[in-house]
Amino acid sequence: MKIIKKEILVHAQSTRITQLAILAPDIAKRAMPGQFVVLMTHEEGERIPLTVVSKSEGEGTIGLIFQEVGLTTKLLGMLNVGDSLYALAGPLGHSTKIKNYGKVIIVGGGVGIAEIYPVAQALKNAGNHITTIIGARSKDIFILEEELKGASDELYITTDDGSYGRKGFTTDVLVELLRKDTYNLIYAVGPIPMMKKVSLATGGSGIKTIVSLNALMVDATGMCGCCRVTVAGKTKFSCVDGPEFDGHLVEWEELEKRNTVYLDKEKKACSLVAALNKK
């Protein structure tokens, strides 16, 4: 569980996105695209899920990419090469179903761009035609652009402020593509509002639409129920039933509300960390 490599991918606009290579040979052997790990930085810390973005069985390492937003991601960002995590469990969740679907659109927003990368690679290797759409607030907070170019037949870039690629949102491009051509699968990862809009955009077409949900998790093995989400009118747990679900069947409004439950507490905790860093 030792940190072997650390790279700051983005440090701009109060946004910091970090990439870590962590020694975890057993996880590296078994992790598949779409799966995640749960880690703890300290003995009394919380457990957080992070997608396995890459792995090297030869080196026995897994790659994680995260944005420093909440308390634990900020604490994780303070660790350096040579430091070790307190706990690491995985791989968890169901892996992405990889096969030749035909023409696939993959949509990634923000740090969700990291999470679509292993899926894009695997679907490309399975013979699919991959069209990737990635979006961020501005040019200086993009990640993995070159890597996704290599995994895609077509790559579209959008920014909220128009500083790079096309001004607008990923769903703007998605809607235009759906009007021009026929696709067999849509796969999306990013902020909940983005995944909701993707699902709404494809709802009338009947195109299979898979989303990877970033529901709040505590235990991540199906015991606590914190990550429950309503899918097709039934309660599911993102950790053991997901993290991927049919986007047309997710109760998005409920998920949005549940993901803000601890927002005030997170803000207070992050303020405390910031104050300690200044001392």
Secondary structure, 3 states (H helix, E strand, C coil): CEEEEEEEEEEECCEEEEEEEEECHHHHHHCCCCCEEEEECCCCCCCEEEECCEEECCCCEEEEEEECCCHHHHHHHCCCCCCECCEEEEEECCCCCCCCCCEEEEEEECCHHHHHHHHHHHHHHCCCEEEEEEEECCHHHCCCHHHHHHHCCEEEEEECCCCCCEECCHHHHHHHHHHHCCCCEEEEECCHHHHHHHHHHHHCCCCEEEEECCCCCCCCCCCCCCCEEEECCEEEEHHHHCCEEEHHHECHHHHHHHCCCCHHHHHHHHHHHHHHHHC
